[in-house]
């Protein structure tokens, strides 16, 4: 049994292993998955000297706690939270040393939704199709973590440069508005002109039913100009699908690869990390982006 491992002491509401995901397999029905806030996960890895794509732990709302079997360098980014080592305050957004046997605890998020814990060497669970990410929709990758789970770590290395803290944009929350740039299509013509105006002029808010699959919204319904069924077709990251209730759903990392409801627009990929950190109740505004600004991947 290797000492290069951590034991999950408290799993929180939902803690999963995530890296950059497994793009390129949509034709096989396998979604991308991966960290919902890639810049935050990459920053945590840089702070401990890992490659930016190393596997990290993604927590949801209530944080988690781990106990390393061997001293390890750690960093917490993403949603701000209280960080302690055996009850003593530790740094958020900076590298900190966690001795063997000590409990590193990430408290509940004080803003945003998802925090990221990087550990020196990266989480080294077995990869599936080149990724260690948990995909909640397909079931690929390790299952959501539970108390007592043991996670192996790769060989650690010291960071190239040490910093006291790393500046990060605050996640949307409270009265802050989540602004999502969208490009209409591919099924915008299935909606009335009034519906397209509604999408880009009316206020929405994040629904509590949101998860890693999609950010669900509450607000005015979008009315269709074309009724009937739509044959199942491919979906990309950031697709804004409109189910029968008319409320837009923004697909995130664990989105399906195909779907039968019309996609009215696609969100700019650069705006999706903020969407991943938007807590229920956060105001949402969709803004029509100039052509050529969107880049989506399956």
C-alpha positions as CSV (number, residue, x, y, z in Angstrom):
1,X,0.0,0.0,0.0
2,X,1.5,3.3,-1.1
3,X,1.9,6.3,1.3
4,X,1.3,8.6,-1.7
5,X,-2.4,8.7,-1.1
6,X,-5.1,10.7,0.7
7,X,-8.2,9.3,2.6
8,X,-11.5,11.1,2.2
9,X,-12.7,12.0,5.7
10,X,-15.7,14.0,4.8
11,X,-17.2,13.9,1.2
12,X,-19.5,16.8,1.5
13,X,-22.6,17.2,-0.7
14,X,-20.8,16.0,-3.9
15,X,-17.0,15.6,-4.4
16,X,-15.7,14.1,-7.6
17,X,-12.4,13.6,-9.4
18,X,-12.0,15.9,-12.4
19,X,-9.3,16.9,-14.9
20,X,-9.6,18.3,-18.4
21,X,-12.1,15.7,-19.4
22,X,-12.3,13.4,-22.4
23,X,-13.2,15.5,-25.5
24,X,-13.2,13.8,-28.9
25,X,-15.5,10.9,-28.2
26,X,-18.9,12.4,-28.9
27,X,-19.2,10.1,-31.9
28,X,-19.1,7.2,-29.5
29,X,-21.8,8.7,-27.3
30,X,-19.2,9.7,-24.6
31,X,-19.4,13.3,-23.3
32,X,-16.6,15.6,-22.5
33,X,-17.0,15.9,-18.7
34,X,-14.0,17.5,-16.8
35,X,-13.8,20.3,-14.3
36,X,-16.7,22.8,-14.6
37,X,-14.4,25.7,-13.8
38,X,-11.2,24.8,-15.8
39,X,-9.3,28.1,-14.9
40,X,-9.8,27.5,-11.2
41,X,-8.7,23.8,-11.5
42,X,-5.6,24.8,-13.6
43,X,-4.6,27.5,-11.1
44,X,-4.8,25.1,-8.2
45,X,-2.5,22.7,-10.1
46,X,0.0,25.5,-10.9
47,X,0.2,26.5,-7.2
48,X,1.3,23.0,-6.2
49,X,3.6,22.4,-9.2
50,X,1.4,20.0,-11.1
51,X,0.7,20.1,-14.9
52,X,-2.4,22.2,-15.4
53,X,-4.4,19.1,-16.5
54,X,-3.7,17.0,-13.5
55,X,-6.7,15.5,-11.7
56,X,-8.1,17.5,-8.8
57,X,-11.0,17.2,-6.4
58,X,-14.1,19.2,-7.3
59,X,-16.4,19.9,-4.3
60,X,-19.9,21.2,-4.4
61,X,-21.3,23.9,-1.9
62,X,-20.3,22.1,1.4
63,X,-16.6,21.3,0.7
64,X,-14.8,18.2,1.9
65,X,-12.0,17.0,4.1
66,X,-9.0,14.7,3.4
67,X,-6.2,13.1,5.4
68,X,-2.9,12.5,3.5
69,X,-0.8,9.5,4.4
70,X,2.3,11.4,3.4
71,X,3.0,15.1,3.7
72,X,1.7,16.8,0.6
73,X,1.5,20.3,-0.9
74,X,-2.1,21.4,-1.5
75,X,-4.0,24.4,-2.9
76,X,-7.7,25.3,-2.9
77,X,-9.2,27.6,-5.5
78,X,-12.6,28.2,-7.1
79,X,-15.4,29.1,-4.8
80,X,-14.0,30.8,-1.7
81,X,-14.2,28.7,1.5
82,X,-12.6,28.4,4.9
83,X,-9.5,26.2,4.7
84,X,-8.1,24.6,7.9
85,X,-5.3,22.0,8.7
86,X,-6.1,20.2,11.9
87,X,-8.4,23.1,12.8
88,X,-5.7,25.8,12.2
89,X,-6.5,28.3,9.5
90,X,-4.8,27.7,6.1
91,X,-4.6,29.7,2.9
92,X,-7.2,29.8,0.2
93,X,-5.8,30.5,-3.3
94,X,-2.3,29.6,-2.2
95,X,-0.1,26.6,-1.7
96,X,0.0,25.1,1.8
97,X,1.8,22.1,3.3
98,X,-0.3,19.4,4.9
99,X,1.6,17.0,7.2
100,X,1.0,13.2,7.1
101,X,-2.1,12.4,9.2
102,X,-3.4,15.9,9.4
103,X,-6.9,16.7,8.3
104,X,-7.2,19.3,5.5
105,X,-10.8,20.6,5.6
106,X,-12.5,22.8,3.0
107,X,-15.5,24.4,4.6
108,X,-18.8,25.5,2.9
109,X,-18.5,27.9,-0.1
110,X,-19.0,31.5,1.0
111,X,-19.7,32.5,-2.6
112,X,-20.1,30.4,-5.7
113,X,-20.6,26.7,-5.8
114,X,-17.5,24.6,-6.6
115,X,-14.1,24.6,-5.0
116,X,-11.0,22.8,-6.3
117,X,-8.4,20.9,-4.3
118,X,-5.1,20.2,-6.0
119,X,-2.7,17.8,-4.3
120,X,1.0,17.5,-5.2
121,X,1.4,14.8,-7.8
122,X,-2.3,14.9,-8.8
123,X,-5.0,12.4,-8.0
124,X,-3.8,9.2,-9.8
125,X,-7.0,7.0,-10.1
126,X,-7.1,4.8,-13.2
127,X,-8.0,6.8,-16.3
128,X,-10.9,5.9,-18.6
129,X,-10.5,6.9,-22.2
130,X,-7.6,9.1,-21.3
131,X,-9.3,10.9,-18.4
132,X,-9.7,10.5,-14.7
133,X,-12.9,12.6,-14.7
134,X,-16.1,11.5,-13.1
135,X,-19.0,11.8,-15.6
136,X,-22.2,11.8,-13.6
137,X,-24.4,11.3,-16.7
138,X,-22.6,8.3,-18.3
139,X,-21.1,6.8,-15.1
140,X,-17.6,6.8,-16.6
141,X,-14.7,7.4,-14.3
142,X,-14.6,7.0,-10.6
143,X,-17.9,7.2,-8.8
144,X,-18.7,10.3,-6.6
145,X,-16.5,10.0,-3.5
146,X,-17.5,8.7,-0.1
147,X,-16.1,8.7,3.4
148,X,-13.2,6.3,3.7
149,X,-12.3,6.3,0.0
150,X,-8.5,6.2,-0.6
151,X,-7.1,8.1,-3.6
152,X,-3.6,7.5,-4.8
153,X,-1.4,10.4,-5.7
154,X,1.2,10.7,-8.4
155,X,4.8,11.5,-7.6
156,X,5.0,15.1,-6.3
157,X,7.5,17.8,-7.3
158,X,8.1,21.2,-5.9
159,X,6.6,24.2,-7.6
160,X,8.8,26.2,-10.0
161,X,7.8,29.4,-8.2
162,X,6.1,30.0,-4.9
163,X,3.6,32.8,-4.3
164,X,1.7,33.9,-1.2
165,X,-1.6,34.1,-3.0
166,X,-3.0,34.1,-6.5
167,X,-5.7,36.7,-7.6
168,X,-8.9,35.1,-8.8
169,X,-12.1,36.7,-10.0
170,X,-14.9,36.3,-7.5
171,X,-17.7,33.9,-8.5
172,X,-21.1,35.4,-9.4
173,X,-23.5,35.4,-6.4
174,X,-25.8,37.5,-4.3
175,X,-26.8,40.5,-6.4
176,X,-24.1,40.0,-9.0
177,X,-25.4,39.1,-12.4
178,X,-24.2,36.2,-14.5
179,X,-23.9,37.4,-18.1
180,X,-23.7,34.8,-20.8
181,X,-22.8,35.7,-24.3
182,X,-24.8,33.6,-26.8
183,X,-24.9,33.0,-30.6
184,X,-28.2,32.0,-32.0
185,X,-28.7,28.6,-33.6
186,X,-28.8,25.9,-34.7
187,X,-32.6,25.7,-34.1
188,X,-33.4,29.4,-33.5
189,X,-35.9,29.2,-36.4
190,X,-38.0,26.9,-34.2
191,X,-38.8,29.8,-32.0
192,X,-40.9,33.0,-32.5
193,X,-39.2,36.3,-33.0
194,X,-40.7,37.4,-29.7
195,X,-39.0,34.4,-28.0
196,X,-35.6,35.3,-29.3
197,X,-36.1,38.9,-28.0
198,X,-37.2,37.4,-24.6
199,X,-34.1,35.4,-24.3
200,X,-31.8,38.4,-24.8
201,X,-33.8,41.1,-23.0
202,X,-35.6,39.5,-20.1
203,X,-34.2,38.4,-16.7
204,X,-33.6,34.8,-15.6
205,X,-32.2,33.3,-12.5
206,X,-30.3,30.1,-11.7
207,X,-32.6,27.2,-10.7
208,X,-31.8,25.0,-7.6
209,X,-32.2,22.0,-10.0
210,X,-28.9,22.9,-11.7
211,X,-26.1,20.3,-11.6
212,X,-23.0,19.2,-13.6
213,X,-25.1,18.3,-16.5
214,X,-26.7,21.7,-17.0
215,X,-27.5,25.1,-15.5
216,X,-31.3,25.3,-15.4
217,X,-33.0,28.6,-15.4
218,X,-36.2,30.1,-14.0
219,X,-37.9,32.9,-15.8
220,X,-40.1,33.6,-18.9
221,X,-40.8,30.7,-21.2
222,X,-39.6,30.7,-24.8
223,X,-42.5,30.0,-27.2
224,X,-41.9,27.9,-30.3
225,X,-42.9,28.7,-33.8
226,X,-42.5,25.1,-34.9
227,X,-44.3,22.4,-33.0
228,X,-43.9,18.6,-33.1
229,X,-40.9,16.5,-32.5
230,X,-37.2,17.1,-33.4
231,X,-35.1,14.1,-34.3
232,X,-32.2,13.5,-31.9
233,X,-29.1,15.4,-32.9
234,X,-25.7,16.2,-31.6
235,X,-25.1,18.7,-28.7
236,X,-22.1,20.8,-27.8
237,X,-20.8,22.3,-24.6
238,X,-22.7,25.4,-23.8
239,X,-25.8,24.5,-25.9
240,X,-28.9,26.3,-24.7
241,X,-31.6,23.7,-25.0
242,X,-35.3,24.5,-24.5
243,X,-37.4,21.6,-23.0
244,X,-41.2,21.6,-23.1
245,X,-41.6,24.0,-20.2
246,X,-39.8,26.7,-22.3
247,X,-37.1,27.5,-19.7
248,X,-33.6,27.5,-21.2
249,X,-31.0,24.9,-20.0
250,X,-27.3,25.6,-20.5
251,X,-25.4,22.4,-20.9
252,X,-22.2,22.0,-18.9
253,X,-19.4,19.5,-18.8
254,X,-21.5,16.3,-18.2
255,X,-24.0,17.2,-20.9
256,X,-25.4,14.4,-23.2
257,X,-24.0,14.0,-26.6
258,X,-27.4,14.0,-28.3
259,X,-30.9,15.4,-27.6
260,X,-34.3,15.8,-29.0
261,X,-35.3,19.3,-27.8
262,X,-34.4,22.3,-29.9
263,X,-31.2,24.3,-29.2
264,X,-31.9,28.0,-29.5
265,X,-28.4,29.2,-29.0
266,X,-24.9,28.3,-27.7
267,X,-23.1,30.1,-24.9
268,X,-19.5,31.3,-25.4
269,X,-17.2,28.7,-23.9
270,X,-15.3,31.5,-22.0
271,X,-18.4,32.3,-20.0
272,X,-19.1,28.7,-18.8
273,X,-16.7,28.8,-15.8
274,X,-18.7,31.6,-14.3
275,X,-21.9,29.6,-15.1
276,X,-20.4,26.7,-13.1
277,X,-20.0,28.9,-10.1
278,X,-23.5,30.6,-10.1
279,X,-25.5,29.6,-7.1
280,X,-29.2,29.1,-7.1
281,X,-31.0,32.4,-7.4
282,X,-28.2,34.2,-9.2
283,X,-29.6,36.6,-11.8
284,X,-28.8,35.5,-15.4
285,X,-28.8,37.6,-18.5
286,X,-28.2,36.2,-22.0
287,X,-26.5,38.6,-24.4
288,X,-26.3,38.1,-28.2
289,X,-22.6,37.8,-29.0
290,X,-21.1,39.0,-32.4
291,X,-20.7,36.2,-34.9
292,X,-17.4,34.4,-34.7
293,X,-17.0,34.7,-30.9
294,X,-18.3,31.2,-30.0
295,X,-16.1,28.1,-29.9
296,X,-17.9,25.0,-28.8
297,X,-16.8,21.4,-28.3
298,X,-18.6,18.2,-27.7
